Each structure stands twice: as structure tokens, then as C-alpha cells.
């Protein structure tokens, strides 16, 4: 497979656009696959590695990587090329972008040290994330019921409200457990943690182990 697409064996993210084209976040850039052939889209002048992809409200593809955040736009031949958005939002340094979430009219970026909240034209807020554990990277953002949630290392679960973080009141025992995602399954709300899967019954009750 690697010999076919010519990139690094490690794939960080996968996205399919409205035409059915497949895109893969890779150390070699963004790999594009049309069902029969591969093409590599270079990211930045130095072709930085790509870590995440997201589809925008207008079907644009956003790209995050090492010191990179931008969008894929068609050139005069109709082929997609990378266009950085850092200057547009006056962002000098961004580090590694691990996740991008497009929700309502905002774009939320997660790096190893901060959350950036953008709208279509400006940077709305930069929220610092303290690394409290021995791990370099223990934060996470995810989308649930059209709301953006943030897990902060050893501090618990938060929700983005009015471009700021608002604490979600879970039982304190869950603050130290890494939260990977919140999903709905069989009519139940489930919290996926590093120590198991828990059912979230209500805001007033602590999650219970799901079996």
C-alpha cells in the first residue's frame, strides 16, 4: 500500500469530500485518492507533516499540521492546493494542530498547549491548556450534539460556551480519567474514558459503568 501512495505508513486522519474523493493526513502532506490514483498535496513551503482534517460548512477541507493551519482550494487546473490561513487570522505560532472541529459558524483548533476559536474572519479566543501530567499531550476536543467539548488534563470535562470554557459537573473521580469521546448508542449517552465506558444518565448524577 505504501508503495502505491508514496507517503509515510502512518495515517493520522481520513476524510471523504462531497465528490467521493478520499484525503489522508500523512507525514508526507495530504494524500488524495480518487479511486484509482494517488496525489500528494504539499503543506507549506517545507511540506510539513499533516495531523488532522475537517470538512467546513461550505464543504472546504481544513488542514492542520506542524505549525500549519489552512484550507485546500482549487488552482486554475481544478486541482486542490494548500493555502495557509495563519496570516488571515494573525497567528504567528501555532505548534502542532491535533484536532479541528467545525461547529455552527466557528472553527475550533486544538494544539498541545491551547484551544483556538475562530469564526470566518477573525480569531475569537486562545485558551491555554496546562500540561499537568507527565505526558506531553493529554488534552482532547470532540463534538457531541452540536456542541464542542474539551477534556483538560487532570481537570476534567468542559464545554465551549460563548467562546470560553465552562466546566461540566461530573463526579470528581472522573477528572483524572482521559475522556476520548462522548457518543450516543442504543439511546444512551456514553462517555469513552481510558478506564472504560460509562453511561451518562444526567448532569445531576455521576456516570455509571456501562455493560
Backbone torsions as a table, in degrees:
resi	resn	phi	psi	omega
1	UNK	NA	-46.1	180.0
2	UNK	-58.9	-37.6	-179.9
3	UNK	-65.1	-28.6	-179.1
4	UNK	-73.8	-46.5	-175.2
5	UNK	-93.0	-14.0	172.1
6	UNK	73.4	15.9	-179.7
7	UNK	-110.3	-166.3	177.5
8	UNK	-76.5	148.8	179.8
9	UNK	-62.7	-25.2	-175.4
10	UNK	-86.4	124.1	176.5
11	UNK	-108.6	124.9	-177.0
12	UNK	-91.5	-30.5	-176.1
13	UNK	-157.3	155.0	-179.3
14	UNK	-134.9	139.7	179.6
15	UNK	-145.5	142.6	174.6
16	UNK	-114.7	130.8	-179.1
17	UNK	-87.3	-178.1	-175.4
18	UNK	-68.2	-17.5	178.5
19	UNK	-88.7	-8.8	-176.1
20	UNK	95.7	-1.5	177.0
21	UNK	-69.1	143.7	-179.2
22	UNK	-105.5	140.8	179.6
23	UNK	-129.6	138.4	-175.0
24	UNK	-128.4	126.9	175.8
25	UNK	-79.5	123.4	-169.8
26	UNK	-143.6	159.4	176.5
27	UNK	-61.6	-23.7	-178.9
28	UNK	-85.1	-3.9	-176.5
29	UNK	127.0	-146.9	173.6
30	UNK	-103.0	123.8	178.3
31	UNK	-93.8	128.3	-179.7
32	UNK	-109.3	133.8	-178.9
33	UNK	-131.9	125.0	-177.3
34	UNK	-101.3	8.7	-178.7
35	UNK	105.7	-17.1	179.7
36	UNK	-136.6	-27.4	-177.4
37	UNK	-141.1	158.8	-178.3
38	UNK	-110.4	149.5	173.5
39	UNK	-141.9	139.0	179.2
40	UNK	-100.6	126.2	176.7
41	UNK	-99.5	116.1	-177.6
42	UNK	-74.4	142.7	-177.3
43	UNK	-111.3	105.4	-179.5
44	UNK	79.4	171.6	-178.4
45	UNK	-63.8	-33.3	-179.2
46	UNK	-96.6	8.3	-179.2
47	UNK	51.3	67.1	-178.8
48	UNK	-69.1	156.9	177.8
49	UNK	-68.5	152.7	-178.3
50	UNK	-111.6	135.2	-176.1
51	UNK	-115.7	-22.5	-176.9
52	UNK	-156.1	156.8	179.4
53	UNK	-135.9	153.0	176.4
54	UNK	-154.7	145.1	177.9
55	UNK	-94.5	130.1	-179.1
56	UNK	-84.2	175.1	-179.6
57	UNK	-63.6	-26.6	179.5
58	UNK	-101.4	21.5	178.6
59	UNK	70.9	6.1	173.0
60	UNK	-66.3	153.8	178.5
61	UNK	-106.3	116.9	176.4
62	UNK	-89.4	145.9	-175.1
63	UNK	-128.1	132.4	173.2
64	UNK	-121.1	147.5	179.9
65	UNK	-163.3	-159.2	179.5
66	UNK	-74.7	111.2	-177.2
67	UNK	57.3	30.7	-177.9
68	UNK	-138.5	138.0	166.3
69	UNK	-147.9	125.6	-177.4
70	UNK	-163.9	-162.4	-175.2
71	UNK	-140.4	151.0	175.6
72	UNK	-90.5	124.0	-179.2
73	UNK	-128.0	147.6	-178.5
74	UNK	-74.0	140.4	174.3
75	UNK	-87.9	-171.3	-176.1
76	UNK	-66.2	-16.2	177.5
77	UNK	-96.1	0.1	-179.4
78	UNK	86.8	2.5	178.1
79	UNK	-87.6	140.4	-179.5
80	UNK	-74.7	136.7	175.4
81	UNK	-130.1	157.1	-179.8
82	UNK	-82.0	133.8	174.9
83	UNK	-127.2	118.1	-179.1
84	UNK	-67.5	143.5	176.5
85	UNK	-110.8	6.3	-176.8
86	UNK	-63.2	-43.2	179.4
87	UNK	-66.7	-38.2	179.8
88	UNK	-57.8	-39.1	-178.0
89	UNK	-98.3	8.5	179.1
90	UNK	55.2	45.3	177.9
91	UNK	-102.8	114.3	-178.5
92	UNK	-80.1	-44.4	-177.5
93	UNK	-138.3	138.3	-175.8
94	UNK	-132.6	-16.0	-177.3
95	UNK	71.7	-149.7	179.2
96	UNK	-92.7	125.2	176.3
97	UNK	-89.6	115.1	-176.6
98	UNK	-92.5	-28.5	-177.0
99	UNK	-147.6	146.4	173.4
100	UNK	-130.3	129.1	176.0
101	UNK	-126.1	126.6	174.2
102	UNK	-102.8	118.0	-176.8
103	UNK	-139.7	124.4	-178.2
104	UNK	57.4	-121.4	-177.7
105	UNK	-103.2	6.4	-175.1
106	UNK	-114.1	157.7	173.3
107	UNK	-119.4	126.7	179.8
108	UNK	-113.2	127.2	178.4
109	UNK	-111.9	141.3	173.9
110	UNK	-119.9	125.9	173.1
111	UNK	-112.0	-174.0	179.5
112	UNK	-70.8	-15.6	-173.9
113	UNK	-131.4	-5.1	-177.7
114	UNK	-160.1	163.6	172.1
115	UNK	-111.1	131.0	176.6
116	UNK	-114.7	130.8	179.9
117	UNK	-115.2	122.8	-175.8
118	UNK	-124.1	153.1	164.7
119	UNK	-109.4	-161.1	-175.0
120	UNK	-70.3	-14.8	-174.3
121	UNK	-133.9	-17.2	-174.6
122	UNK	-148.5	161.8	174.6
123	UNK	-82.4	120.7	-176.0
124	UNK	-88.9	-37.4	-177.8
125	UNK	-165.0	148.4	171.8
126	UNK	-122.8	120.1	-175.9
127	UNK	-112.9	119.9	-179.4
128	UNK	-74.4	141.7	177.7
129	UNK	-118.6	114.5	179.4
130	UNK	-78.5	133.2	174.2
131	UNK	-88.1	103.2	-174.1
132	UNK	-92.9	-21.6	-176.7
133	UNK	-95.3	-180.0	179.1
134	UNK	-74.4	-11.3	179.4
135	UNK	-82.1	147.4	179.7
136	UNK	-72.2	-33.8	-171.8
137	UNK	-137.0	106.8	-179.3
138	UNK	-138.2	42.2	175.9
139	UNK	-120.2	164.9	-179.3
140	UNK	-159.5	147.1	171.6
141	UNK	-127.1	148.6	178.7
142	UNK	-157.6	164.1	-176.7
143	UNK	-107.6	131.4	176.1
144	UNK	-144.3	124.1	-179.9
145	UNK	50.6	46.1	175.4
146	UNK	63.0	27.6	174.2
147	UNK	-129.8	146.3	179.5
148	UNK	-95.6	125.2	178.5
149	UNK	-110.2	150.8	-179.0
150	UNK	-130.5	126.7	168.9
151	UNK	-97.5	122.3	178.0
152	UNK	-102.1	134.8	-175.3
153	UNK	-50.6	115.5	176.6
154	UNK	64.2	8.1	179.6
155	UNK	-114.7	-11.2	174.1
156	UNK	101.9	-161.4	-172.1
157	UNK	-98.9	137.2	178.9
158	UNK	-131.3	160.2	174.4
159	UNK	-125.2	142.4	178.0
160	UNK	-81.8	116.7	179.6
161	UNK	-128.8	124.2	-179.0
162	UNK	51.8	43.5	175.7
163	UNK	66.3	18.7	176.1
164	UNK	-134.0	167.9	-179.5
165	UNK	-90.9	132.8	177.3
166	UNK	-122.1	126.4	-175.3
167	UNK	-66.6	134.2	172.9
168	UNK	-94.4	123.9	-172.2
169	UNK	-83.0	86.3	167.9
170	UNK	-93.8	172.0	173.9
171	UNK	-63.4	141.6	-175.0
172	UNK	-58.9	-24.8	-179.2
173	UNK	-63.8	-17.9	-178.1
174	UNK	-92.8	-7.7	-177.5
175	UNK	-62.6	-33.7	-176.4
176	UNK	-89.0	-3.3	-178.7
177	UNK	-96.8	122.3	-178.6
178	UNK	-59.7	128.6	179.2
179	UNK	-103.9	119.4	-177.8
180	UNK	-87.8	-36.9	-177.0
181	UNK	-169.9	166.0	170.1
182	UNK	-126.4	128.1	-176.3
183	UNK	-134.1	165.1	171.3
184	UNK	-107.8	128.0	-179.0
185	UNK	-141.9	125.1	179.3
186	UNK	53.0	39.4	178.1
187	UNK	77.2	8.3	-179.2
188	UNK	-117.4	148.0	175.7
189	UNK	-92.4	120.3	-175.2
190	UNK	-116.6	135.9	175.3
191	UNK	-104.7	121.0	-179.1
192	UNK	-92.7	111.6	-178.2
193	UNK	-116.1	170.0	-178.8
194	UNK	-72.8	-13.6	179.1
195	UNK	-111.9	15.4	176.5
196	UNK	141.5	-176.6	178.6
197	UNK	-111.0	130.1	-175.3
198	UNK	-124.5	144.0	177.1
199	UNK	-90.2	129.8	179.9
200	UNK	-100.0	101.3	-173.6
201	UNK	-79.2	-48.3	178.8
202	UNK	-158.8	166.2	179.2
203	UNK	-65.8	-22.8	-175.1
204	UNK	-91.1	-7.7	-178.8
205	UNK	-123.2	143.4	177.7
206	UNK	-68.9	149.5	176.5
207	UNK	-59.0	149.4	178.9
208	UNK	-117.2	151.5	-177.3
209	UNK	-61.2	131.5	-177.9
210	UNK	-93.7	130.8	178.9
211	UNK	-137.5	NA	NA
